[in-house]
Amino acid sequence: MKEFKVTPIRNGTVIDHISVGMALKVLKIIGVKDDVNSTVSVLIHVPSKKAGWKDIVKIEDRELDPKDLDRIALISPNATINIIRDYNVAEKFIVEVPNVIKGIMQCSNPGCITNKDEPVEPEFVVESKKPITLRCVYCDRVTTDVAENIR
């Protein structure tokens, strides 16, 4: 059986243990588009000893900011982040769903003040982490459809 190897990256980020089938959504929510100038590797439905199956994303020449990590945690709470510097893992951590989500999602309620022309940043309280359930602090709309409302 021939094995396909993904080449290591010199500097950048590896997002591992992404929930299976979520790699493309991860790319979307962290803003990786088709005009990227660095190497991006996407592995979908890869065998995993811990979870059975997982997705992996490798992004060369980019380190994620804290809001990116919160976005990833919302759609893949078991993901791990590896910061690569000079081909070595410089930092490694597991994403964590915060207790409050601010400025990274939009409310699904079209009548919510955050969806009007008001200078109000969307804010949600995490009601449950498994499964992810969020409540808008302005209109009390509860949502579990996180991936569709991340901006």
C-alpha positions as MATLAB code, in Angstrom:
seq = 'MKEFKVTPIRNGTVIDHISVGMALKVLKIIGVKDDVNSTVSVLIHVPSKKAGWKDIVKIEDRELDPKDLDRIALISPNATINIIRDYNVAEKFIVEVPNVIKGIMQCSNPGCITNKDEPVEPEFVVESKKPITLRCVYCDRVTTDVAENIR';
ca = [
       0.000    0.000    0.000;
       1.400    3.386   -0.995;
       1.344    6.043    1.714;
       0.940    9.759    1.041;
       3.036   12.029    3.242;
       2.330   15.671    3.952;
       5.522   17.687    4.060;
       6.453   19.477    7.277;
       6.108   23.237    7.501;
       8.959   25.495    8.578;
       6.835   28.083   10.424;
       3.111   28.272   10.962;
       0.232   26.486   12.624;
      -1.046   22.914   12.626;
      -4.623   22.484   13.792;
      -5.008   18.836   14.748;
      -7.889   16.744   16.107;
     -10.485   18.811   14.251;
     -13.883   17.133   14.389;
     -14.200   15.003   11.270;
     -15.727   16.892    8.364;
     -15.026   20.353    9.852;
     -11.646   21.199    8.252;
     -13.139   23.317    5.476;
     -15.271   25.233    7.983;
     -12.150   25.853   10.068;
     -10.459   27.346    7.011;
     -13.475   29.542    6.381;
     -13.827   30.876    9.921;
     -10.147   31.752   10.251;
     -10.243   33.596    6.947;
      -8.171   31.329    4.696;
      -9.356   31.986    1.166;
      -8.281   30.828   -2.281;
      -5.910   33.806   -2.680;
      -3.555   32.588    0.053;
       0.189   32.982   -0.660;
       1.455   30.240    1.667;
       1.080   26.482    1.653;
      -2.125   25.193    3.235;
      -2.617   21.455    3.711;
      -6.036   20.013    4.494;
      -6.438   16.412    5.563;
      -9.975   15.157    5.873;
     -11.111   11.912    7.468;
      -7.708   10.815    8.773;
      -7.450    7.841   11.168;
      -7.000    8.888   14.812;
      -6.103    6.710   17.788;
      -8.019    9.020   20.152;
     -11.174    9.817   18.187;
     -11.398    7.221   15.429;
     -11.314    9.884   12.710;
     -10.182   13.496   12.546;
      -9.318   16.352   10.201;
      -6.049   18.304   10.163;
      -5.188   21.749    8.764;
      -1.624   23.008    8.296;
      -1.053   26.669    7.487;
       2.443   27.847    6.684;
       3.636   31.317    7.758;
       0.646   32.090    9.980;
       0.049   31.971   13.711;
      -3.542   32.243   14.887;
      -4.816   35.018   17.134;
      -7.013   34.412   20.235;
     -10.283   35.140   18.378;
      -9.346   32.504   15.766;
      -8.808   30.004   18.585;
     -12.225   30.828   20.071;
     -13.833   30.337   16.648;
     -12.163   26.935   16.274;
     -13.191   25.911   19.810;
     -16.832   26.620   18.982;
     -16.959   24.210   16.047;
     -14.296   21.726   17.158;
     -13.824   21.825   20.945;
     -11.254   19.001   21.001;
      -8.878   20.579   18.491;
      -5.222   21.010   19.358;
      -3.047   23.828   18.090;
       0.631   23.372   17.345;
       2.709   26.472   16.637;
       5.634   25.484   14.440;
       8.881   27.452   14.383;
      11.906   26.280   12.397;
      10.254   22.853   11.772;
       9.736   22.192   15.513;
       6.683   22.418   17.741;
       7.305   25.616   19.740;
       3.906   25.666   21.490;
       1.083   23.177   21.813;
      -2.299   23.632   23.429;
      -5.913   22.488   23.327;
      -8.561   25.030   22.381;
     -11.077   25.858   25.071;
     -14.607   27.134   24.689;
     -14.737   30.437   26.592;
     -17.649   31.286   28.910;
     -18.478   34.429   26.929;
     -18.284   34.841   23.141;
     -17.836   38.444   22.047;
     -17.532   39.814   18.526;
     -16.999   36.567   16.629;
     -20.586   35.477   15.983;
     -23.729   37.136   14.795;
     -27.086   36.580   16.426;
     -29.467   34.427   14.397;
     -32.357   36.711   15.383;
     -32.798   39.272   12.568;
     -34.598   41.566   15.047;
     -31.690   41.584   17.513;
     -30.131   45.010   18.107;
     -26.758   43.568   17.063;
     -28.137   43.039   13.540;
     -29.331   46.633   13.194;
     -27.211   49.672   12.358;
     -26.350   50.169   16.019;
     -22.756   50.235   17.331;
     -23.305   47.100   19.434;
     -20.937   44.137   19.352;
     -22.654   40.731   19.476;
     -22.132   38.909   22.762;
     -23.172   35.425   23.848;
     -23.105   33.502   27.097;
     -22.160   29.834   26.786;
     -25.085   27.928   28.288;
     -23.557   24.517   27.548;
     -20.214   23.340   26.196;
     -21.424   19.833   25.235;
     -23.289   20.346   23.004;
     -22.385   23.983   22.380;
     -25.390   26.139   23.244;
     -25.156   29.941   23.237;
     -27.560   32.651   24.415;
     -27.464   36.209   23.069;
     -27.106   38.692   25.939;
     -29.260   41.259   24.092;
     -32.280   39.311   22.862;
     -31.929   35.972   24.725;
     -32.053   33.969   21.460;
     -30.539   30.530   22.072;
     -28.551   28.918   19.274;
     -26.793   25.622   18.726;
     -26.049   26.284   15.049;
     -22.702   27.875   15.775;
     -20.853   27.168   12.508;
     -23.444   29.053   10.448;
     -23.298   32.180   12.622;
     -19.543   32.648   13.040;
     -18.197   35.702   11.301;
];
